[in-house]
Amino acid sequence: MGFVLTAPRHTRTEPDKDISKISIREDRPLAETTRANTGANTTANTAANTAAKPPVSADQARSNEFLSFRLAGEEYAIDILRVQEIRSYEAPTRIANAPHFIKGVVNLRGVVMPIVDLRLKLGCERADYTDFTVVIVLNVRGRVIGVVVDSVSDVLALDADDIKPAPEMSSTVDAGYILGLGCVKSADAQRMLILTDIDALMSSADIGLLDAAVR
């Protein structure tokens, strides 16, 4: 079942906005419940079977939900469970000799958070800083990391049938961080999202921000 934000797409996200508080609405009705057979015994058995099922945890219910965002005109998506909050971009404190895509660090309520510009990391031609530029605050393996993106789109759910395997590429292209391609139908159009393994990306040798967290 898909979900979309009630706010217009590609608008600027308010500073310090908790992703868990984003208002969402269902974009299609629930499947019609199968009609029960007549008879009191059947009704009683159905109720008993329903009660016997273990409750679904919040993590299980959200495990197929993704936050989509834009980088240089392309749409990407990451596991919503990795997202802590969304903030407006603010100039970080620069760190000497850091890679060009690590913009520096900011103080997030007492936590020193590195800022990684995903546009620079992934080789986008331009990386402008505008009113729409936002920072997605991630919590990956106990480490808080901020990633800069052009804009945040929406929160959506993908079924297994909506996810296609990533195409094979030449050895010069590092596709290790790509989980697959998400296909989402929106009215008469179809959106294609690059599903990103943010754990693998943040663990890459040139970033190495998760090394200390996994030792």
Residue pairs with C-beta under 8 A, 6 or more apart in sequence:
1 26
1 28
1 30
1 157
2 27
2 28
2 156
2 157
2 158
2 184
3 24
3 25
3 26
3 27
3 65
3 154
3 155
3 156
3 157
4 24
4 25
4 27
4 154
4 155
4 156
5 22
5 23
5 24
5 153
5 154
5 155
6 23
6 24
6 25
7 23
9 153
9 154
10 70
10 132
10 151
10 153
11 132
11 151
12 88
12 131
12 132
12 134
12 151
13 86
13 87
13 88
13 134
13 152
14 88
15 87
15 88
16 85
16 87
17 85
17 86
17 87
18 85
19 67
19 80
19 83
19 84
19 85
19 86
19 155
22 155
24 155
36 42
36 43
36 46
59 81
62 80
62 81
63 79
63 81
64 157
64 158
64 159
65 79
65 80
65 81
65 155
65 156
65 157
65 158
66 77
66 78
66 79
66 80
66 155
66 156
66 157
66 158
66 182
66 193
66 195
67 77
67 78
67 80
67 83
67 136
67 152
67 154
67 155
68 75
68 76
68 77
68 152
68 153
68 154
68 155
68 156
68 193
69 75
69 76
69 77
69 78
69 134
69 136
69 149
69 150
69 151
69 152
69 153
70 76
70 149
70 150
70 151
70 152
70 153
71 118
71 119
71 122
71 124
71 149
71 150
72 119
72 124
72 125
72 126
72 150
74 194
75 153
75 191
75 192
75 193
75 194
76 118
76 149
76 193
76 194
76 195
76 196
77 156
77 182
77 193
77 194
77 195
77 196
78 136
78 138
78 195
78 196
78 198
79 198
80 155
82 138
82 139
82 140
82 198
82 199
83 136
83 137
83 138
83 139
84 137
84 138
84 139
84 144
85 137
86 134
86 135
86 136
86 137
86 152
87 134
87 135
87 137
87 146
88 133
88 134
88 135
89 129
89 133
89 134
89 135
89 148
90 106
90 135
91 104
92 103
92 104
92 105
92 106
92 115
93 104
93 105
93 106
94 103
94 104
95 102
95 104
95 105
98 104
99 206
99 207
100 120
101 116
101 117
101 118
101 120
101 121
101 207
102 114
102 115
102 116
102 117
102 207
103 115
103 116
103 117
103 148
104 114
104 115
105 112
105 113
105 114
105 115
106 112
106 113
106 115
106 146
107 113
108 137
108 144
108 146
111 144
113 137
113 144
113 145
113 146
114 145
114 146
114 209
115 135
115 146
115 147
115 148
116 145
116 146
116 147
116 148
116 202
116 207
116 209
117 127
117 147
117 148
118 147
118 148
118 149
119 126
119 127
119 148
119 149
119 150
120 127
121 201
121 207
127 148
132 150
132 151
133 148
133 149
133 150
133 151
134 148
134 149
134 151
134 152
135 146
135 147
135 148
135 149
136 146
136 147
136 149
136 152
137 144
137 145
137 146
138 144
138 145
138 146
138 147
138 198
138 202
140 198
140 199
140 202
140 210
140 213
141 199
141 210
141 213
141 214
142 213
143 202
143 209
143 210
143 212
143 213
145 202
145 209
147 198
156 184
158 182
158 184
158 195
162 182
162 183
162 184
163 179
163 180
163 181
163 182
163 183
163 195
164 180
164 181
164 182
164 183
165 180
165 181
166 175
166 178
166 179
166 180
166 181
167 181
169 175
174 204
176 197
176 200
176 204
177 196
177 197
177 198
177 200
177 201
177 204
178 194
178 195
178 196
178 197
179 195
179 196
179 197
180 195
181 192
181 193
181 194
181 195
182 191
182 192
182 193
182 194
182 195
183 190
183 191
183 192
183 193
184 190
184 191
184 193
185 191
199 210
201 207
202 209
202 210
203 209
203 210
203 211
203 214
